Amino acid sequence: MELVYPLGVGGYSYLYEPLWWVGMITMVVGEIANFAAYAFAPAILVTPLGALSIIISAALAHIILREKLHIFGVLGCILCVVGSTTIVLHAPPEREIESVKEVWDLATEPAFLLYAALVIAAVFTLVVHFVPQYGQTHVMVYIGVCSLVGSLSVMSVKALGIALKLTFSGMNQLIYPQTWAFIMVVGTCVITQMNYLNKALDTFNTAVVSPIYYVMFTSLTILASVIMFKDWDRQNPTQIVTEMCGFVTILGGTFLLHRTKDMVDGSPSLSSRHSKLTEDDNFDLEGIPLRTAESLRSS
């Protein structure tokens, strides 16, 4: 008897898809490279450059999947490149750190502890109260959990990357308990982040999830990096404003690219405006009840 696994309900049916595992393996390879980048550059520089993956995805979809790239999609790619270049040219220098203990001292300062406490409280509230009630109908619930946890995971990944970089250079950091504490935080955050991101992608359209997740995750990561590593302390106001302008340019390009990816003859397809939930569920993307066929006939 063939087993049938329901799709689009935010469960774990994607685990039975071979293509999902192929995508996961390639994503892990990319994240390893991303992990290495955090060890050598500030998070305020590395994280926004994730928009370049959107451009590559659009180009590969055009070449391999024969998806038509609308002229506004091309413009979105150009905006992402311009914004990324602006950030690279005005990014702050990497902070010189000689020990993982220095990172731990930064992470245990009152300002970042307050931020971490607020994030944990917000995630707990979302998971306990909002996910059971609104997870299937409001895209911001799953993405909110991913983005909040993701900001902490990036800070821990950067700390772990610095520890490994120093270890490979001859200064063993694995002897310090702080290194293992960061490893535990990374593992917990990454598992949570992957779980709820896959739920969001399984429940809602990718064209909806991707830009919102990118904006929230990047914004919160930049905020966490500014609080923990004090990136802006090493920059003048002109550099900070220019960097933010570059970030906003990337946001504009990202939204434009995703908003027009399904455009045909100037009109976006329905798939870019609706989640994977069907009308049988009687809910649209933001939880507004849909009218059933019976109610339409009776009206």
Legacy VTK file of the C-alpha trace (Angstrom):
# vtk DataFile Version 3.0
C-alpha trace
ASCII
DATASET POLYDATA
POINTS 299 float
0.000 0.000 0.000
1.372 3.354 -1.013
1.657 5.934 1.725
0.399 9.403 0.914
1.820 12.315 2.887
-0.200 15.522 3.054
1.425 18.629 1.659
1.041 22.252 2.570
-0.026 21.777 6.175
3.190 22.844 7.883
4.118 19.306 8.914
7.158 17.184 8.102
6.040 15.708 4.774
8.994 17.373 3.046
11.303 14.855 4.759
10.029 12.190 2.368
10.996 14.161 -0.738
14.396 13.183 -2.283
14.607 16.566 -3.974
14.321 18.259 -0.578
17.352 16.317 0.653
19.342 17.295 -2.445
18.475 20.916 -1.801
19.323 20.563 1.886
22.772 19.102 1.115
23.628 21.904 -1.303
22.355 24.440 1.222
24.590 22.931 3.922
27.608 23.300 1.638
26.714 26.931 1.055
26.185 27.546 4.765
29.628 26.110 5.527
31.119 28.737 3.234
28.872 31.338 4.858
30.083 30.142 8.259
33.677 30.722 7.202
32.815 34.234 6.037
31.554 35.203 9.506
34.976 34.362 10.957
36.704 36.943 8.757
34.149 39.743 8.268
31.554 41.548 10.391
28.002 40.174 10.343
26.733 43.581 9.239
28.595 42.946 5.958
28.106 39.201 5.449
24.374 38.931 6.149
23.054 41.505 3.631
25.192 39.917 0.913
22.891 36.912 1.170
20.788 38.774 -1.397
23.290 37.619 -4.020
21.922 34.087 -3.611
18.551 35.411 -4.755
20.135 36.697 -7.963
21.887 33.391 -8.597
18.658 31.482 -7.931
16.783 33.661 -10.413
19.490 33.184 -13.044
19.602 29.395 -12.568
15.804 29.172 -12.702
15.903 31.104 -15.986
18.585 28.832 -17.463
17.711 25.405 -16.027
13.962 25.600 -15.373
13.253 27.888 -18.344
11.428 30.327 -16.089
10.890 33.669 -17.760
12.687 36.501 -15.965
10.586 39.634 -16.260
12.252 42.954 -17.070
11.422 44.157 -13.557
13.080 41.017 -12.214
16.247 42.009 -14.061
15.943 45.471 -12.516
15.584 43.830 -9.083
18.808 41.881 -9.664
20.612 45.082 -10.634
19.365 46.833 -7.482
20.643 43.930 -5.346
24.077 44.174 -6.976
24.209 47.973 -6.506
23.133 47.696 -2.859
25.609 44.898 -2.148
28.449 46.879 -3.705
27.539 49.918 -1.605
27.623 47.876 1.600
30.951 46.245 0.713
32.574 49.632 0.043
31.355 51.156 3.328
31.369 48.170 5.698
33.156 48.565 9.053
36.508 46.828 9.577
36.518 43.507 11.378
37.044 43.785 15.137
40.373 42.361 16.275
39.656 39.549 18.751
42.384 37.474 20.393
40.298 34.985 22.361
36.825 33.495 22.491
36.648 34.948 25.991
36.493 38.412 24.441
33.457 37.358 22.416
31.883 35.920 25.546
32.448 39.225 27.364
30.687 41.042 24.504
27.792 38.564 24.602
27.330 38.978 28.358
27.196 42.767 28.382
23.857 44.162 29.679
22.736 45.549 26.305
23.045 42.247 24.450
21.688 40.222 27.363
18.593 42.440 27.268
18.265 41.875 23.513
18.668 38.102 23.922
16.091 38.025 26.716
13.576 39.945 24.586
14.175 37.594 21.644
13.714 34.472 23.778
10.543 35.880 25.339
9.151 36.797 21.907
9.963 33.357 20.464
8.394 31.599 23.444
5.221 33.679 23.061
5.025 32.974 19.338
5.602 29.221 19.705
3.235 28.692 22.630
0.414 31.084 21.801
0.495 32.147 18.139
1.825 29.088 16.257
-1.057 26.749 17.268
-3.718 29.348 16.444
-2.321 31.362 13.553
0.626 29.400 12.130
-1.384 28.011 9.215
-2.938 31.322 8.201
-0.450 34.079 9.057
2.939 33.913 7.343
4.531 36.278 9.871
4.231 33.750 12.712
6.642 31.121 11.358
8.927 33.740 9.813
8.987 35.697 13.066
10.309 32.662 14.945
12.930 31.968 12.235
14.146 35.554 12.099
14.363 36.115 15.845
16.188 32.843 16.478
18.321 33.439 13.384
19.713 36.688 14.765
21.027 34.823 17.816
22.337 31.947 15.719
24.397 34.315 13.542
26.020 35.869 16.595
26.855 32.407 17.945
28.094 31.235 14.547
30.403 34.228 14.342
31.732 33.519 17.830
32.311 29.871 16.929
33.932 30.853 13.629
36.341 33.151 15.439
37.170 30.381 17.924
37.937 27.911 15.120
39.981 30.496 13.211
42.119 31.153 16.281
42.413 27.418 16.937
43.676 26.717 13.421
46.174 29.560 13.780
47.726 27.872 16.800
45.758 29.352 19.714
43.538 26.500 20.891
40.123 27.820 21.889
38.485 24.426 22.390
39.832 24.284 25.924
37.509 27.093 26.977
33.940 26.258 28.109
32.707 29.384 26.307
33.455 27.739 22.951
31.282 24.736 23.781
28.555 27.009 25.082
28.477 28.764 21.705
28.356 25.359 19.968
25.278 24.408 21.990
23.575 27.708 21.169
24.358 27.281 17.469
22.919 23.754 17.414
19.737 24.743 19.226
19.129 27.862 17.151
19.856 26.233 13.787
17.513 23.293 14.444
14.723 25.649 15.549
15.321 27.953 12.613
15.286 25.123 10.044
12.157 23.604 11.550
10.023 26.724 11.357
11.446 27.905 8.041
10.517 24.579 6.451
7.048 24.861 7.986
6.678 28.312 6.439
7.834 27.109 3.020
5.578 24.053 3.240
2.535 26.156 4.124
2.980 29.353 2.104
4.194 30.276 -1.347
7.955 30.719 -1.663
7.425 34.062 -3.406
5.781 35.284 -0.196
8.117 33.662 2.334
11.523 34.463 0.816
11.455 38.290 0.690
9.754 38.672 4.079
12.171 36.260 5.713
15.181 37.971 4.124
14.082 41.407 5.354
13.264 40.325 8.911
16.265 38.034 9.339
18.771 40.538 7.934
17.332 43.477 9.871
17.398 41.619 13.192
20.889 40.254 12.511
22.232 43.735 11.799
20.590 44.977 15.008
22.093 42.126 17.031
25.539 42.698 15.508
25.405 46.426 16.214
24.477 45.731 19.849
26.950 42.906 20.489
29.994 43.826 18.390
29.363 47.595 18.342
30.041 47.758 14.596
28.845 51.328 14.254
31.277 52.557 16.907
34.041 52.181 14.295
32.187 54.171 11.625
31.274 57.798 11.050
27.651 58.898 10.426
28.208 59.175 6.658
29.353 55.552 6.413
26.419 54.358 8.509
23.844 56.227 6.409
25.429 55.038 3.154
25.446 51.476 4.423
21.768 51.686 5.339
20.972 53.129 1.904
22.694 50.120 0.363
20.635 47.809 2.556
17.382 49.540 1.569
18.401 49.237 -2.093
18.854 45.487 -1.623
15.440 45.268 0.029
13.857 47.058 -2.905
15.554 44.760 -5.394
14.566 41.664 -3.428
10.897 42.589 -3.258
10.840 43.635 -6.915
12.439 40.369 -8.007
10.053 38.177 -6.031
6.989 40.275 -6.812
7.541 39.978 -10.563
8.959 36.443 -10.782
5.569 35.025 -11.853
4.531 37.912 -14.065
3.171 36.976 -17.466
2.284 39.806 -19.839
2.432 42.259 -16.975
0.039 40.391 -14.676
1.227 38.399 -11.650
-0.066 34.868 -11.467
-2.296 33.761 -8.664
0.470 31.558 -7.260
2.455 34.601 -6.196
-0.438 36.039 -4.232
-1.810 33.054 -2.367
-0.461 30.465 0.006
-0.549 26.759 -0.610
-3.680 26.516 1.471
-6.699 25.711 -0.668
-10.166 27.165 -0.515
-11.298 23.963 1.208
-9.481 25.271 4.254
-11.680 28.390 4.108
-8.762 30.692 4.873
-6.549 32.878 2.727
-2.968 33.969 3.385
-3.711 36.336 6.252
-6.509 34.345 7.869
-9.481 35.995 6.146
-12.223 33.378 5.688
-12.870 32.517 2.062
-16.367 32.080 0.817
-17.238 28.484 -0.002
-18.893 27.381 -3.214
-22.190 26.848 -1.368
-22.230 30.393 -0.019
-21.456 31.769 -3.485
-24.365 29.884 -5.014
-26.755 31.011 -2.313
-25.805 34.679 -2.659
LINES 1 300
299 0 1 2 3 4 5 6 7 8 9 10 11 12 13 14 15 16 17 18 19 20 21 22 23 24 25 26 27 28 29 30 31 32 33 34 35 36 37 38 39 40 41 42 43 44 45 46 47 48 49 50 51 52 53 54 55 56 57 58 59 60 61 62 63 64 65 66 67 68 69 70 71 72 73 74 75 76 77 78 79 80 81 82 83 84 85 86 87 88 89 90 91 92 93 94 95 96 97 98 99 100 101 102 103 104 105 106 107 108 109 110 111 112 113 114 115 116 117 118 119 120 121 122 123 124 125 126 127 128 129 130 131 132 133 134 135 136 137 138 139 140 141 142 143 144 145 146 147 148 149 150 151 152 153 154 155 156 157 158 159 160 161 162 163 164 165 166 167 168 169 170 171 172 173 174 175 176 177 178 179 180 181 182 183 184 185 186 187 188 189 190 191 192 193 194 195 196 197 198 199 200 201 202 203 204 205 206 207 208 209 210 211 212 213 214 215 216 217 218 219 220 221 222 223 224 225 226 227 228 229 230 231 232 233 234 235 236 237 238 239 240 241 242 243 244 245 246 247 248 249 250 251 252 253 254 255 256 257 258 259 260 261 262 263 264 265 266 267 268 269 270 271 272 273 274 275 276 277 278 279 280 281 282 283 284 285 286 287 288 289 290 291 292 293 294 295 296 297 298
